[in-house]
Amino acid sequence: MRKTVLTAIAALGAGVAVVLSTGLSSAQPEAGSWQQVGADVKSGISGLAVASRSGGALHALVVRDNKRPGDNRIADVVYRPGQAATVTPITWQGGAEPIDLEALDAVPGTSDEYVALASRGLAYHLKLIDAGEAVQVLDVAPLPEIGAGDDFESFTLTSRHGKTAAVWADRGAGADRPATLYAAPFSINSYGESTFGAVRKATFRAPYPRGDVRHASDIEVTKSGRLLVSSASDAGDDGPFDSAVSDAGRLSVTPAGKVRLSVDRSPELLERFKGHKIEAVHCVPGSGLAALGTDDENAGGSLSTRRLCD
C-alpha cells in the first residue's frame, strides 16, 4: 500500500479515516502541538478511534464528513510528534458510500471492527479487510429514539463487566437547543447487526464556547467512567473556530448490563482550543492522553494530544 505524506494529501480526496502508528509499547506518548493532516475542506477529521500506540506515535482510524461520490470516507494515518503525518486512504466496500460520517469507535473485544455514525443517525458496522486496505460494511442500523431535528456528531462505545454501552449525542445549537445525550446497552448479534437496549437521555449545555455553539461535537468515556464532551463554534468555512473539552458527568454499566447516565449541572471546563474546531476525542489506551482531531473546514484537519483522560 502506497503511503503519502502530508504534502500530497490533497491528492487523496475526502473522507479519510486515520491510523496513527502500529504496534504496542510501554513507552508513554507525550502531549504535543497540533500536527496538520490535511489542508483543504475535504481533509478535516470528524471522528477517530485510536487502535494502538508505539512510543510517541499513535495508530488510529479517522472518518471525514464528505458527501460527494468518490470522496474517501475512511483512511489510516501515522501520527508521530515532530514528523509529517502519513495518510493512506481506505476503500469503502459492501454498500453505498455514506453521507456525512461524524463519529467512529472500535467495537470492544475486537481488533478489526468499528462502528461509524452518520449525522442523520445511521450506524455502520465495519470490518477492516484486505490487510487494512478496505473496510467491509457488515450492517447499517438506525439509532433508537431519534428526536426531531437531531443532528449527530458523536458516538462512542465502552465496555464494563463484559457488557458494552453506546453513548451518542445530538449536537445541539446555541442557547435555544442544548445537546441531548443518549446512552443504551449495545451488542452485535451473530448476523453482524447492531442492537440497542433501553435508552437513557440527559441534556448538556457546554460551558464554552458561547454563542453559536455545537454543545456536543464528540463524546468519550474514560476508563473510570468520566464523560468527556467536546464543544465547538463554527462561524463558517473560514472560521474563526473555537472549541473546548469538558468533564460532563459519568457513565456506568452494571454487571447485569444496565446503563446509567448522569450529566453534571455545572460541567467542568478542562481546556479551551481557540482557532480549532474539535470534532473528535478519543482516550489513548494506557496513557491518560486524549487524541484530538479537528475539522477546520477550508484549513483542513489537525491532530494533537492532551492529558485529559484518567
Solvent accessible surface area in square Angstrom, and as a share of the most:
residue,aa,sasa,rsa
1,M,102,0.46
2,R,183,0.67
3,K,103,0.44
4,T,9,0.05
5,V,73,0.42
6,L,43,0.21
7,T,131,0.76
8,A,38,0.29
9,I,3,0.01
10,A,79,0.61
11,A,92,0.71
12,L,17,0.08
13,G,28,0.26
14,A,0,0.00
15,G,0,0.00
16,V,0,0.00
17,A,0,0.00
18,V,0,0.00
19,V,8,0.05
20,L,1,0.00
21,S,3,0.02
22,T,100,0.58
23,G,44,0.42
24,L,148,0.74
25,S,41,0.27
26,S,106,0.69
27,A,49,0.38
28,Q,85,0.38
29,P,1,0.01
30,E,116,0.52
31,A,50,0.39
32,G,21,0.21
33,S,91,0.58
34,W,62,0.22
35,Q,22,0.10
36,Q,71,0.32
37,V,0,0.00
38,G,0,0.00
39,A,68,0.53
40,D,49,0.26
41,V,67,0.39
42,K,72,0.30
43,S,1,0.01
44,G,4,0.04
45,I,0,0.00
46,S,0,0.00
47,G,1,0.01
48,L,3,0.01
49,A,0,0.00
50,V,8,0.05
51,A,45,0.35
52,S,13,0.09
53,R,25,0.09
54,S,43,0.28
55,G,21,0.20
56,G,32,0.31
57,A,10,0.07
58,L,1,0.01
59,H,39,0.17
60,A,0,0.00
61,L,1,0.01
62,V,0,0.00
63,V,0,0.00
64,R,1,0.00
65,D,28,0.15
66,N,12,0.06
67,K,111,0.47
68,R,168,0.61
69,P,122,0.77
70,G,64,0.62
71,D,16,0.08
72,N,32,0.16
73,R,6,0.02
74,I,0,0.00
75,A,0,0.00
76,D,17,0.09
77,V,0,0.00
78,V,17,0.10
79,Y,4,0.02
80,R,98,0.36
81,P,58,0.36
82,G,86,0.82
83,Q,105,0.47
84,A,63,0.49
85,A,0,0.00
86,T,21,0.12
87,V,0,0.00
88,T,2,0.01
89,P,45,0.28
90,I,5,0.02
91,T,74,0.43
92,W,31,0.11
93,Q,67,0.30
94,G,52,0.50
95,G,47,0.45
96,A,91,0.70
97,E,66,0.29
98,P,2,0.01
99,I,114,0.58
100,D,20,0.10
101,L,0,0.00
102,E,10,0.04
103,A,1,0.01
104,L,6,0.03
105,D,7,0.04
106,A,33,0.25
107,V,14,0.08
108,P,46,0.29
109,G,90,0.86
110,T,54,0.31
111,S,106,0.69
112,D,43,0.23
113,E,34,0.15
114,Y,7,0.03
115,V,0,0.00
116,A,0,0.00
117,L,0,0.00
118,A,6,0.04
119,S,7,0.04
120,R,166,0.61
121,G,1,0.01
122,L,71,0.35
123,A,0,0.00
124,Y,18,0.07
125,H,3,0.01
126,L,0,0.00
127,K,66,0.28
128,L,39,0.19
129,I,45,0.23
130,D,88,0.46
131,A,105,0.82
132,G,19,0.18
133,E,75,0.34
134,A,2,0.02
135,V,0,0.00
136,Q,56,0.25
137,V,18,0.10
138,L,71,0.35
139,D,26,0.14
140,V,67,0.38
141,A,13,0.10
142,P,88,0.56
143,L,7,0.03
144,P,34,0.21
145,E,97,0.43
146,I,76,0.38
147,G,30,0.28
148,A,100,0.78
149,G,62,0.59
150,D,11,0.06
151,D,30,0.15
152,F,0,0.00
153,E,2,0.01
154,S,0,0.00
155,F,4,0.02
156,T,3,0.02
157,L,14,0.07
158,T,11,0.06
159,S,47,0.30
160,R,55,0.20
161,H,121,0.54
162,G,75,0.72
163,K,87,0.37
164,T,30,0.17
165,A,0,0.00
166,A,0,0.00
167,V,0,0.00
168,W,0,0.00
169,A,0,0.00
170,D,2,0.01
171,R,60,0.22
172,G,2,0.02
173,A,53,0.41
174,G,11,0.10
175,A,83,0.64
176,D,141,0.73
177,R,83,0.30
178,P,29,0.18
179,A,0,0.00
180,T,32,0.18
181,L,0,0.00
182,Y,6,0.02
183,A,0,0.00
184,A,0,0.00
185,P,39,0.25
186,F,10,0.04
187,S,61,0.39
188,I,48,0.24
189,N,57,0.29
190,S,111,0.72
191,Y,177,0.67
192,G,12,0.11
193,E,76,0.34
194,S,11,0.07
195,T,57,0.33
196,F,43,0.18
197,G,34,0.32
198,A,66,0.51
199,V,22,0.13
200,R,90,0.33
201,K,114,0.48
202,A,23,0.18
203,T,86,0.50
204,F,3,0.01
205,R,125,0.46
206,A,7,0.05
207,P,33,0.21
208,Y,24,0.09
209,P,6,0.03
210,R,181,0.66
211,G,57,0.55
212,D,105,0.54
213,V,6,0.03
214,R,45,0.17
215,H,8,0.03
216,A,0,0.00
217,S,0,0.00
218,D,6,0.03
219,I,2,0.01
220,E,10,0.04
221,V,12,0.07
222,T,2,0.01
223,K,183,0.77
224,S,55,0.36
225,G,2,0.02
226,R,45,0.16
227,L,0,0.00
228,L,0,0.00
229,V,0,0.00
230,S,0,0.00
231,S,1,0.01
232,A,0,0.00
233,S,18,0.12
234,D,28,0.14
235,A,75,0.58
236,G,32,0.31
237,D,75,0.39
238,D,123,0.64
239,G,15,0.14
240,P,114,0.72
241,F,17,0.07
242,D,21,0.11
243,S,0,0.00
244,A,0,0.00
245,V,0,0.00
246,S,1,0.01
247,D,22,0.12
248,A,0,0.00
249,G,3,0.03
250,R,119,0.43
251,L,3,0.01
252,S,47,0.30
253,V,6,0.04
254,T,23,0.13
255,P,95,0.60
256,A,93,0.72
257,G,13,0.12
258,K,102,0.43
259,V,3,0.01
260,R,132,0.48
261,L,28,0.14
262,S,61,0.39
263,V,33,0.19
264,D,69,0.36
265,R,246,0.90
266,S,97,0.63
267,P,22,0.14
268,E,104,0.47
269,L,55,0.27
270,L,52,0.26
271,E,58,0.26
272,R,132,0.48
273,F,10,0.04
274,K,147,0.62
275,G,49,0.47
276,H,36,0.16
277,K,1,0.00
278,I,0,0.00
279,E,3,0.01
280,A,0,0.00
281,V,5,0.03
282,H,21,0.09
283,C,20,0.12
284,V,3,0.02
285,P,78,0.49
286,G,65,0.62
287,S,10,0.07
288,G,11,0.10
289,L,0,0.00
290,A,0,0.00
291,A,1,0.01
292,L,0,0.00
293,G,0,0.00
294,T,0,0.00
295,D,3,0.01
296,D,7,0.03
297,E,26,0.12
298,N,67,0.35
299,A,60,0.46
300,G,1,0.01
301,G,0,0.00
302,S,10,0.07
303,L,2,0.01
304,S,1,0.01
305,T,2,0.01
306,R,47,0.17
307,R,137,0.50
308,L,16,0.08
309,C,15,0.09
310,D,82,0.42
